[in-house]
Structure formats: C-alpha cells, structure tokens
C-alpha cells in the first residue's frame, strides 16, 4: 500500500478511511511479526512510514469529527 499524503487523505470519505486504516494496521502487524520471527527486514523505514500514515489518518479523522 502506498504512503498517503495528508491532502490525499482529506479527499477520502469515511468508509475509505476506515478501509485504508484497517489495511495499514494489518500490514504493520505482518511486518512486526516478520521481525519477531527473525526474518530480515526488506526495507527498514517501512514500519516507520506505516506508523506515520496511520497517525495521519487518525488525526484527519479527528479533525473531520470536530468540524
């Protein structure tokens, strides 16, 4: 899944945000499981970018809720 910018996230509707959030959390869990098993990391910055994208989505969801 591609890393989303804040501008792109704001253009998505609520259902699409939930879908992307679910997919990112699943992807993060898989990456962490691979590390715990001892598999080599394909790209070290991937986990960080996934976490940041999840945070962006959560932040924008909260902004929309407050409006």
mmCIF file of the N, C-alpha and C atoms, coordinates in Angstrom:
data_MODEL
# 
_entry.id   MODEL 
# 
loop_
_atom_site.group_PDB 
_atom_site.id 
_atom_site.type_symbol 
_atom_site.label_atom_id 
_atom_site.label_alt_id 
_atom_site.label_comp_id 
_atom_site.label_asym_id 
_atom_site.label_entity_id 
_atom_site.label_seq_id 
_atom_site.pdbx_PDB_ins_code 
_atom_site.Cartn_x 
_atom_site.Cartn_y 
_atom_site.Cartn_z 
_atom_site.occupancy 
_atom_site.B_iso_or_equiv 
_atom_site.pdbx_formal_charge 
_atom_site.auth_seq_id 
_atom_site.auth_comp_id 
_atom_site.auth_asym_id 
_atom_site.auth_atom_id 
_atom_site.pdbx_PDB_model_num 
ATOM 1   N N  . UNK A 1 1  ? 0.841   -1.177  0.000  1.00 0.00 ? 1  UNK A N  1 
ATOM 2   C CA . UNK A 1 1  ? 0.000   0.000   0.000  1.00 0.00 ? 1  UNK A CA 1 
ATOM 3   C C  . UNK A 1 1  ? 0.883   1.236   0.000  1.00 0.00 ? 1  UNK A C  1 
ATOM 4   N N  . UNK A 1 2  ? 0.505   2.199   -0.799 1.00 0.00 ? 2  UNK A N  1 
ATOM 5   C CA . UNK A 1 2  ? 1.272   3.431   -0.921 1.00 0.00 ? 2  UNK A CA 1 
ATOM 6   C C  . UNK A 1 2  ? 1.088   4.310   0.312  1.00 0.00 ? 2  UNK A C  1 
ATOM 7   N N  . UNK A 1 3  ? 2.101   5.080   0.601  1.00 0.00 ? 3  UNK A N  1 
ATOM 8   C CA . UNK A 1 3  ? 2.028   6.026   1.697  1.00 0.00 ? 3  UNK A CA 1 
ATOM 9   C C  . UNK A 1 3  ? 1.184   7.209   1.230  1.00 0.00 ? 3  UNK A C  1 
ATOM 10  N N  . UNK A 1 4  ? 0.225   7.582   2.036  1.00 0.00 ? 4  UNK A N  1 
ATOM 11  C CA . UNK A 1 4  ? -0.711  8.648   1.672  1.00 0.00 ? 4  UNK A CA 1 
ATOM 12  C C  . UNK A 1 4  ? -0.278  9.978   2.267  1.00 0.00 ? 4  UNK A C  1 
ATOM 13  N N  . UNK A 1 5  ? -0.443  11.020  1.505  1.00 0.00 ? 5  UNK A N  1 
ATOM 14  C CA . UNK A 1 5  ? -0.186  12.367  1.999  1.00 0.00 ? 5  UNK A CA 1 
ATOM 15  C C  . UNK A 1 5  ? -1.474  12.910  2.614  1.00 0.00 ? 5  UNK A C  1 
ATOM 16  N N  . UNK A 1 6  ? -1.338  13.898  3.481  1.00 0.00 ? 6  UNK A N  1 
ATOM 17  C CA . UNK A 1 6  ? -2.493  14.456  4.186  1.00 0.00 ? 6  UNK A CA 1 
ATOM 18  C C  . UNK A 1 6  ? -3.544  14.987  3.216  1.00 0.00 ? 6  UNK A C  1 
ATOM 19  N N  . UNK A 1 7  ? -3.105  15.591  2.135  1.00 0.00 ? 7  UNK A N  1 
ATOM 20  C CA . UNK A 1 7  ? -4.036  16.141  1.149  1.00 0.00 ? 7  UNK A CA 1 
ATOM 21  C C  . UNK A 1 7  ? -4.876  15.028  0.523  1.00 0.00 ? 7  UNK A C  1 
ATOM 22  N N  . UNK A 1 8  ? -4.241  13.894  0.235  1.00 0.00 ? 8  UNK A N  1 
ATOM 23  C CA . UNK A 1 8  ? -4.954  12.754  -0.347 1.00 0.00 ? 8  UNK A CA 1 
ATOM 24  C C  . UNK A 1 8  ? -5.936  12.160  0.657  1.00 0.00 ? 8  UNK A C  1 
ATOM 25  N N  . UNK A 1 9  ? -5.531  12.103  1.917  1.00 0.00 ? 9  UNK A N  1 
ATOM 26  C CA . UNK A 1 9  ? -6.380  11.521  2.959  1.00 0.00 ? 9  UNK A CA 1 
ATOM 27  C C  . UNK A 1 9  ? -7.639  12.363  3.152  1.00 0.00 ? 9  UNK A C  1 
ATOM 28  N N  . UNK A 1 10 ? -7.489  13.678  3.109  1.00 0.00 ? 10 UNK A N  1 
ATOM 29  C CA . UNK A 1 10 ? -8.642  14.564  3.307  1.00 0.00 ? 10 UNK A CA 1 
ATOM 30  C C  . UNK A 1 10 ? -9.696  14.397  2.218  1.00 0.00 ? 10 UNK A C  1 
ATOM 31  N N  . UNK A 1 11 ? -9.290  13.955  1.041  1.00 0.00 ? 11 UNK A N  1 
ATOM 32  C CA . UNK A 1 11 ? -10.231 13.778  -0.065 1.00 0.00 ? 11 UNK A CA 1 
ATOM 33  C C  . UNK A 1 11 ? -10.996 12.458  0.009  1.00 0.00 ? 11 UNK A C  1 
ATOM 34  N N  . UNK A 1 12 ? -10.620 11.564  0.912  1.00 0.00 ? 12 UNK A N  1 
ATOM 35  C CA . UNK A 1 12 ? -11.284 10.266  1.027  1.00 0.00 ? 12 UNK A CA 1 
ATOM 36  C C  . UNK A 1 12 ? -12.511 10.372  1.923  1.00 0.00 ? 12 UNK A C  1 
ATOM 37  N N  . UNK A 1 13 ? -13.510 9.526   1.655  1.00 0.00 ? 13 UNK A N  1 
ATOM 38  C CA . UNK A 1 13 ? -14.686 9.509   2.522  1.00 0.00 ? 13 UNK A CA 1 
ATOM 39  C C  . UNK A 1 13 ? -14.427 8.598   3.731  1.00 0.00 ? 13 UNK A C  1 
ATOM 40  N N  . UNK A 1 14 ? -15.364 8.591   4.657  1.00 0.00 ? 14 UNK A N  1 
ATOM 41  C CA . UNK A 1 14 ? -15.193 7.887   5.934  1.00 0.00 ? 14 UNK A CA 1 
ATOM 42  C C  . UNK A 1 14 ? -14.963 6.385   5.754  1.00 0.00 ? 14 UNK A C  1 
ATOM 43  N N  . UNK A 1 15 ? -15.722 5.759   4.860  1.00 0.00 ? 15 UNK A N  1 
ATOM 44  C CA . UNK A 1 15 ? -15.575 4.317   4.649  1.00 0.00 ? 15 UNK A CA 1 
ATOM 45  C C  . UNK A 1 15 ? -14.209 3.976   4.070  1.00 0.00 ? 15 UNK A C  1 
ATOM 46  N N  . UNK A 1 16 ? -13.750 4.791   3.147  1.00 0.00 ? 16 UNK A N  1 
ATOM 47  C CA . UNK A 1 16 ? -12.441 4.552   2.534  1.00 0.00 ? 16 UNK A CA 1 
ATOM 48  C C  . UNK A 1 16 ? -11.328 4.744   3.566  1.00 0.00 ? 16 UNK A C  1 
ATOM 49  N N  . UNK A 1 17 ? -11.486 5.731   4.448  1.00 0.00 ? 17 UNK A N  1 
ATOM 50  C CA . UNK A 1 17 ? -10.503 5.938   5.514  1.00 0.00 ? 17 UNK A CA 1 
ATOM 51  C C  . UNK A 1 17 ? -10.424 4.718   6.425  1.00 0.00 ? 17 UNK A C  1 
ATOM 52  N N  . UNK A 1 18 ? -11.577 4.183   6.795  1.00 0.00 ? 18 UNK A N  1 
ATOM 53  C CA . UNK A 1 18 ? -11.601 3.001   7.661  1.00 0.00 ? 18 UNK A CA 1 
ATOM 54  C C  . UNK A 1 18 ? -10.936 1.808   6.979  1.00 0.00 ? 18 UNK A C  1 
ATOM 55  N N  . UNK A 1 19 ? -11.190 1.650   5.689  1.00 0.00 ? 19 UNK A N  1 
ATOM 56  C CA . UNK A 1 19 ? -10.607 0.542   4.928  1.00 0.00 ? 19 UNK A CA 1 
ATOM 57  C C  . UNK A 1 19 ? -9.085  0.674   4.881  1.00 0.00 ? 19 UNK A C  1 
ATOM 58  N N  . UNK A 1 20 ? -8.607  1.872   4.569  1.00 0.00 ? 20 UNK A N  1 
ATOM 59  C CA . UNK A 1 20 ? -7.162  2.107   4.496  1.00 0.00 ? 20 UNK A CA 1 
ATOM 60  C C  . UNK A 1 20 ? -6.507  1.898   5.858  1.00 0.00 ? 20 UNK A C  1 
ATOM 61  N N  . UNK A 1 21 ? -7.180  2.364   6.912  1.00 0.00 ? 21 UNK A N  1 
ATOM 62  C CA . UNK A 1 21 ? -6.649  2.223   8.261  1.00 0.00 ? 21 UNK A CA 1 
ATOM 63  C C  . UNK A 1 21 ? -6.534  0.751   8.641  1.00 0.00 ? 21 UNK A C  1 
ATOM 64  N N  . UNK A 1 22 ? -7.558  -0.014  8.325  1.00 0.00 ? 22 UNK A N  1 
ATOM 65  C CA . UNK A 1 22 ? -7.545  -1.449  8.618  1.00 0.00 ? 22 UNK A CA 1 
ATOM 66  C C  . UNK A 1 22 ? -6.412  -2.145  7.861  1.00 0.00 ? 22 UNK A C  1 
ATOM 67  N N  . UNK A 1 23 ? -6.257  -1.807  6.582  1.00 0.00 ? 23 UNK A N  1 
ATOM 68  C CA . UNK A 1 23 ? -5.201  -2.410  5.767  1.00 0.00 ? 23 UNK A CA 1 
ATOM 69  C C  . UNK A 1 23 ? -3.811  -2.068  6.301  1.00 0.00 ? 23 UNK A C  1 
ATOM 70  N N  . UNK A 1 24 ? -3.624  -0.814  6.692  1.00 0.00 ? 24 UNK A N  1 
ATOM 71  C CA . UNK A 1 24 ? -2.325  -0.397  7.215  1.00 0.00 ? 24 UNK A CA 1 
ATOM 72  C C  . UNK A 1 24 ? -2.002  -1.085  8.538  1.00 0.00 ? 24 UNK A C  1 
ATOM 73  N N  . UNK A 1 25 ? -2.995  -1.217  9.399  1.00 0.00 ? 25 UNK A N  1 
ATOM 74  C CA . UNK A 1 25 ? -2.755  -1.893  10.680 1.00 0.00 ? 25 UNK A CA 1 
ATOM 75  C C  . UNK A 1 25 ? -2.412  -3.364  10.472 1.00 0.00 ? 25 UNK A C  1 
ATOM 76  N N  . UNK A 1 26 ? -3.072  -3.999  9.509  1.00 0.00 ? 26 UNK A N  1 
ATOM 77  C CA . UNK A 1 26 ? -2.764  -5.387  9.182  1.00 0.00 ? 26 UNK A CA 1 
ATOM 78  C C  . UNK A 1 26 ? -1.345  -5.505  8.625  1.00 0.00 ? 26 UNK A C  1 
ATOM 79  N N  . UNK A 1 27 ? -0.980  -4.589  7.755  1.00 0.00 ? 27 UNK A N  1 
ATOM 80  C CA . UNK A 1 27 ? 0.357   -4.589  7.175  1.00 0.00 ? 27 UNK A CA 1 
ATOM 81  C C  . UNK A 1 27 ? 1.416   -4.369  8.259  1.00 0.00 ? 27 UNK A C  1 
ATOM 82  N N  . UNK A 1 28 ? 1.146   -3.483  9.199  1.00 0.00 ? 28 UNK A N  1 
ATOM 83  C CA . UNK A 1 28 ? 2.071   -3.223  10.297 1.00 0.00 ? 28 UNK A CA 1 
ATOM 84  C C  . UNK A 1 28 ? 2.233   -4.464  11.168 1.00 0.00 ? 28 UNK A C  1 
ATOM 85  N N  . UNK A 1 29 ? 1.139   -5.152  11.447 1.00 0.00 ? 29 UNK A N  1 
ATOM 86  C CA . UNK A 1 29 ? 1.206   -6.369  12.252 1.00 0.00 ? 29 UNK A CA 1 
ATOM 87  C C  . UNK A 1 29 ? 2.044   -7.438  11.549 1.00 0.00 ? 29 UNK A C  1 
ATOM 88  N N  . UNK A 1 30 ? 1.889   -7.559  10.240 1.00 0.00 ? 30 UNK A N  1 
ATOM 89  C CA . UNK A 1 30 ? 2.674   -8.538  9.480  1.00 0.00 ? 30 UNK A CA 1 
ATOM 90  C C  . UNK A 1 30 ? 4.159   -8.209  9.520  1.00 0.00 ? 30 UNK A C  1 
ATOM 91  N N  . UNK A 1 31 ? 4.489   -6.938  9.359  1.00 0.00 ? 31 UNK A N  1 
ATOM 92  C CA . UNK A 1 31 ? 5.896   -6.525  9.396  1.00 0.00 ? 31 UNK A CA 1 
ATOM 93  C C  . UNK A 1 31 ? 6.506   -6.805  10.770 1.00 0.00 ? 31 UNK A C  1 
ATOM 94  N N  . UNK A 1 32 ? 5.759   -6.487  11.816 1.00 0.00 ? 32 UNK A N  1 
ATOM 95  C CA . UNK A 1 32 ? 6.269   -6.735  13.169 1.00 0.00 ? 32 UNK A CA 1 
ATOM 96  C C  . UNK A 1 32 ? 6.412   -8.224  13.446 1.00 0.00 ? 32 UNK A C  1 
ATOM 97  N N  . UNK A 1 33 ? 5.488   -9.024  12.925 1.00 0.00 ? 33 UNK A N  1 
ATOM 98  C CA . UNK A 1 33 ? 5.576   -10.474 13.100 1.00 0.00 ? 33 UNK A CA 1 
ATOM 99  C C  . UNK A 1 33 ? 6.809   -11.019 12.395 1.00 0.00 ? 33 UNK A C  1 
ATOM 100 N N  . UNK A 1 34 ? 7.097   -10.517 11.214 1.00 0.00 ? 34 UNK A N  1 
ATOM 101 C CA . UNK A 1 34 ? 8.295   -10.953 10.494 1.00 0.00 ? 34 UNK A CA 1 
ATOM 102 C C  . UNK A 1 34 ? 9.560   -10.651 11.282 1.00 0.00 ? 34 UNK A C  1 
ATOM 103 N N  . UNK A 1 35 ? 9.599   -9.496  11.915 1.00 0.00 ? 35 UNK A N  1 
ATOM 104 C CA . UNK A 1 35 ? 10.766  -9.131  12.714 1.00 0.00 ? 35 UNK A CA 1 
ATOM 105 C C  . UNK A 1 35 ? 10.884  -10.048 13.927 1.00 0.00 ? 35 UNK A C  1 
ATOM 106 N N  . UNK A 1 36 ? 9.765   -10.332 14.584 1.00 0.00 ? 36 UNK A N  1 
ATOM 107 C CA . UNK A 1 36 ? 9.787   -11.184 15.771 1.00 0.00 ? 36 UNK A CA 1 
ATOM 108 C C  . UNK A 1 36 ? 10.203  -12.608 15.452 1.00 0.00 ? 36 UNK A C  1 
ATOM 109 N N  . UNK A 1 37 ? 9.872   -13.075 14.258 1.00 0.00 ? 37 UNK A N  1 
ATOM 110 C CA . UNK A 1 37 ? 10.250  -14.424 13.844 1.00 0.00 ? 37 UNK A CA 1 
ATOM 111 C C  . UNK A 1 37 ? 11.741  -14.479 13.539 1.00 0.00 ? 37 UNK A C  1 
ATOM 112 N N  . UNK A 1 38 ? 12.297  -13.351 13.168 1.00 0.00 ? 38 UNK A N  1 
ATOM 113 C CA . UNK A 1 38 ? 13.716  -13.304 12.866 1.00 0.00 ? 38 UNK A CA 1 
ATOM 114 C C  . UNK A 1 38 ? 14.012  -13.137 11.399 1.00 0.00 ? 38 UNK A C  1 
ATOM 115 N N  . UNK A 1 39 ? 12.986  -12.917 10.611 1.00 0.00 ? 39 UNK A N  1 
ATOM 116 C CA . UNK A 1 39 ? 13.188  -12.705 9.181  1.00 0.00 ? 39 UNK A CA 1 
ATOM 117 C C  . UNK A 1 39 ? 13.851  -11.348 8.960  1.00 0.00 ? 39 UNK A C  1 
ATOM 118 N N  . UNK A 1 40 ? 14.597  -11.242 7.883  1.00 0.00 ? 40 UNK A N  1 
ATOM 119 C CA . UNK A 1 40 ? 15.258  -9.974  7.600  1.00 0.00 ? 40 UNK A CA 1 
ATOM 120 C C  . UNK A 1 40 ? 14.226  -8.954  7.108  1.00 0.00 ? 40 UNK A C  1 
ATOM 121 N N  . UNK A 1 41 ? 14.459  -7.722  7.452  1.00 0.00 ? 41 UNK A N  1 
ATOM 122 C CA . UNK A 1 41 ? 13.547  -6.646  7.083  1.00 0.00 ? 41 UNK A CA 1 
ATOM 123 C C  . UNK A 1 41 ? 13.846  -6.227  5.646  1.00 0.00 ? 41 UNK A C  1 
ATOM 124 N N  . UNK A 1 42 ? 12.804  -6.175  4.814  1.00 0.00 ? 42 UNK A N  1 
ATOM 125 C CA . UNK A 1 42 ? 13.013  -5.813  3.413  1.00 0.00 ? 42 UNK A CA 1 
ATOM 126 C C  . UNK A 1 42 ? 13.373  -4.343  3.264  1.00 0.00 ? 42 UNK A C  1 
ATOM 127 N N  . UNK A 1 43 ? 12.681  -3.474  3.972  1.00 0.00 ? 43 UNK A N  1 
ATOM 128 C CA . UNK A 1 43 ? 13.061  -2.060  3.972  1.00 0.00 ? 43 UNK A CA 1 
ATOM 129 C C  . UNK A 1 43 ? 12.854  -1.523  5.384  1.00 0.00 ? 43 UNK A C  1 
ATOM 130 N N  . UNK A 1 44 ? 13.918  -1.113  6.016  1.00 0.00 ? 44 UNK A N  1 
ATOM 131 C CA . UNK A 1 44 ? 13.861  -0.708  7.424  1.00 0.00 ? 44 UNK A CA 1 
ATOM 132 C C  . UNK A 1 44 ? 12.929  0.465   7.721  1.00 0.00 ? 44 UNK A C  1 
ATOM 133 N N  . UNK A 1 45 ? 12.740  1.367   6.784  1.00 0.00 ? 45 UNK A N  1 
ATOM 134 C CA . UNK A 1 45 ? 11.895  2.527   7.028  1.00 0.00 ? 45 UNK A CA 1 
ATOM 135 C C  . UNK A 1 45 ? 10.421  2.267   6.817  1.00 0.00 ? 45 UNK A C  1 
ATOM 136 N N  . UNK A 1 46 ? 10.083  1.070   6.394  1.00 0.00 ? 46 UNK A N  1 
ATOM 137 C CA . UNK A 1 46 ? 8.690   0.767   6.057  1.00 0.00 ? 46 UNK A CA 1 
ATOM 138 C C  . UNK A 1 46 ? 7.779   0.837   7.281  1.00 0.00 ? 46 UNK A C  1 
ATOM 139 N N  . UNK A 1 47 ? 8.210   0.274   8.394  1.00 0.00 ? 47 UNK A N  1 
ATOM 140 C CA . UNK A 1 47 ? 7.392   0.276   9.614  1.00 0.00 ? 47 UNK A CA 1 
ATOM 141 C C  . UNK A 1 47 ? 7.149   1.711   10.074 1.00 0.00 ? 47 UNK A C  1 
ATOM 142 N N  . UNK A 1 48 ? 8.170   2.512   10.019 1.00 0.00 ? 48 UNK A N  1 
ATOM 143 C CA . UNK A 1 48 ? 8.040   3.910   10.429 1.00 0.00 ? 48 UNK A CA 1 
ATOM 144 C C  . UNK A 1 48 ? 7.030   4.648   9.552  1.00 0.00 ? 48 UNK A C  1 
ATOM 145 N N  . UNK A 1 49 ? 7.106   4.444   8.248  1.00 0.00 ? 49 UNK A N  1 
ATOM 146 C CA . UNK A 1 49 ? 6.179   5.110   7.332  1.00 0.00 ? 49 UNK A CA 1 
ATOM 147 C C  . UNK A 1 49 ? 4.746   4.621   7.524  1.00 0.00 ? 49 UNK A C  1 
ATOM 148 N N  . UNK A 1 50 ? 4.573   3.339   7.790  1.00 0.00 ? 50 UNK A N  1 
ATOM 149 C CA . UNK A 1 50 ? 3.231   2.805   8.047  1.00 0.00 ? 50 UNK A CA 1 
ATOM 150 C C  . UNK A 1 50 ? 2.655   3.448   9.304  1.00 0.00 ? 50 UNK A C  1 
ATOM 151 N N  . UNK A 1 51 ? 3.471   3.525   10.351 1.00 0.00 ? 51 UNK A N  1 
ATOM 152 C CA . UNK A 1 51 ? 3.010   4.137   11.603 1.00 0.00 ? 51 UNK A CA 1 
ATOM 153 C C  . UNK A 1 51 ? 2.637   5.603   11.395 1.00 0.00 ? 51 UNK A C  1 
ATOM 154 N N  . UNK A 1 52 ? 3.434   6.310   10.632 1.00 0.00 ? 52 UNK A N  1 
ATOM 155 C CA . UNK A 1 52 ? 3.146   7.722   10.373 1.00 0.00 ? 52 UNK A CA 1 
ATOM 156 C C  . UNK A 1 52 ? 1.863   7.901   9.567  1.00 0.00 ? 52 UNK A C  1 
ATOM 157 N N  . UNK A 1 53 ? 1.652   7.025   8.599  1.00 0.00 ? 53 UNK A N  1 
ATOM 158 C CA . UNK A 1 53 ? 0.437   7.119   7.792  1.00 0.00 ? 53 UNK A CA 1 
ATOM 159 C C  . UNK A 1 53 ? -0.790  6.824   8.643  1.00 0.00 ? 53 UNK A C  1 
ATOM 160 N N  . UNK A 1 54 ? -0.691  5.838   9.534  1.00 0.00 ? 54 UNK A N  1 
ATOM 161 C CA . UNK A 1 54 ? -1.793  5.543   10.454 1.00 0.00 ? 54 UNK A CA 1 
ATOM 162 C C  . UNK A 1 54 ? -2.088  6.777   11.310 1.00 0.00 ? 54 UNK A C  1 
ATOM 163 N N  . UNK A 1 55 ? -1.046  7.417   11.801 1.00 0.00 ? 55 UNK A N  1 
ATOM 164 C CA . UNK A 1 55 ? -1.232  8.618   12.623 1.00 0.00 ? 55 UNK A CA 1 
ATOM 165 C C  . UNK A 1 55 ? -1.881  9.742   11.822 1.00 0.00 ? 55 UNK A C  1 
ATOM 166 N N  . UNK A 1 56 ? -1.479  9.900   10.559 1.00 0.00 ? 56 UNK A N  1 
ATOM 167 C CA . UNK A 1 56 ? -2.092  10.925  9.709  1.00 0.00 ? 56 UNK A CA 1 
ATOM 168 C C  . UNK A 1 56 ? -3.581  10.676  9.536  1.00 0.00 ? 56 UNK A C  1 
ATOM 169 N N  . UNK A 1 57 ? -3.934  9.426   9.262  1.00 0.00 ? 57 UNK A N  1 
ATOM 170 C CA . UNK A 1 57 ? -5.344  9.091   9.058  1.00 0.00 ? 57 UNK A CA 1 
ATOM 171 C C  . UNK A 1 57 ? -6.142  9.352   10.329 1.00 0.00 ? 57 UNK A C  1 
ATOM 172 N N  . UNK A 1 58 ? -5.622  8.917   11.471 1.00 0.00 ? 58 UNK A N  1 
ATOM 173 C CA . UNK A 1 58 ? -6.315  9.139   12.746 1.00 0.00 ? 58 UNK A CA 1 
ATOM 174 C C  . UNK A 1 58 ? -6.486  10.633  13.026 1.00 0.00 ? 58 UNK A C  1 
ATOM 175 N N  . UNK A 1 59 ? -5.462  11.412  12.764 1.00 0.00 ? 59 UNK A N  1 
ATOM 176 C CA . UNK A 1 59 ? -5.524  12.852  13.005 1.00 0.00 ? 59 UNK A CA 1 
ATOM 177 C C  . UNK A 1 59 ? -6.586  13.512  12.133 1.00 0.00 ? 59 UNK A C  1 
ATOM 178 N N  . UNK A 1 60 ? -6.618  13.156  10.872 1.00 0.00 ? 60 UNK A N  1 
ATOM 179 C CA . UNK A 1 60 ? -7.587  13.759  9.954  1.00 0.00 ? 60 UNK A CA 1 
ATOM 180 C C  . UNK A 1 60 ? -9.006  13.302  10.289 1.00 0.00 ? 60 UNK A C  1 
ATOM 181 N N  . UNK A 1 61 ? -9.153  12.047  10.736 1.00 0.00 ? 61 UNK A N  1 
ATOM 182 C CA . UNK A 1 61 ? -10.475 11.590  11.178 1.00 0.00 ? 61 UNK A CA 1 
ATOM 183 C C  . UNK A 1 61 ? -10.960 12.432  12.349 1.00 0.00 ? 61 UNK A C  1 
ATOM 184 N N  . UNK A 1 62 ? -10.073 12.724  13.292 1.00 0.00 ? 62 UNK A N  1 
ATOM 185 C CA . UNK A 1 62 ? -10.449 13.553  14.438 1.00 0.00 ? 62 UNK A CA 1 
ATOM 186 C C  . UNK A 1 62 ? -10.773 14.980  14.011 1.00 0.00 ? 62 UNK A C  1 
ATOM 187 N N  . UNK A 1 63 ? -10.030 15.515  13.050 1.00 0.00 ? 63 UNK A N  1 
ATOM 188 C CA . UNK A 1 63 ? -10.323 16.856  12.544 1.00 0.00 ? 63 UNK A CA 1 
ATOM 189 C C  . UNK A 1 63 ? -11.716 16.910  11.930 1.00 0.00 ? 63 UNK A C  1 
ATOM 190 N N  . UNK A 1 64 ? -12.049 15.899  11.141 1.00 0.00 ? 64 UNK A N  1 
ATOM 191 C CA . UNK A 1 64 ? -13.367 15.854  10.500 1.00 0.00 ? 64 UNK A CA 1 
ATOM 192 C C  . UNK A 1 64 ? -14.476 15.725  11.536 1.00 0.00 ? 64 UNK A C  1 
ATOM 193 N N  . UNK A 1 65 ? -14.212 14.971  12.593 1.00 0.00 ? 65 UNK A N  1 
ATOM 194 C CA . UNK A 1 65 ? -15.214 14.773  13.635 1.00 0.00 ? 65 UNK A CA 1 
ATOM 195 C C  . UNK A 1 65 ? -15.484 16.081  14.377 1.00 0.00 ? 65 UNK A C  1 
ATOM 196 N N  . UNK A 1 66 ? -14.461 16.914  14.545 1.00 0.00 ? 66 UNK A N  1 
ATOM 197 C CA . UNK A 1 66 ? -14.614 18.167  15.277 1.00 0.00 ? 66 UNK A CA 1 
ATOM 198 C C  . UNK A 1 66 ? -15.285 19.263  14.455 1.00 0.00 ? 66 UNK A C  1 
ATOM 199 N N  . UNK A 1 67 ? -15.305 19.117  13.150 1.00 0.00 ? 67 UNK A N  1 
ATOM 200 C CA . UNK A 1 67 ? -15.929 20.147  12.298 1.00 0.00 ? 67 UNK A CA 1 
ATOM 201 C C  . UNK A 1 67 ? -17.422 20.101  12.332 1.00 0.00 ? 67 UNK A C  1 
# 
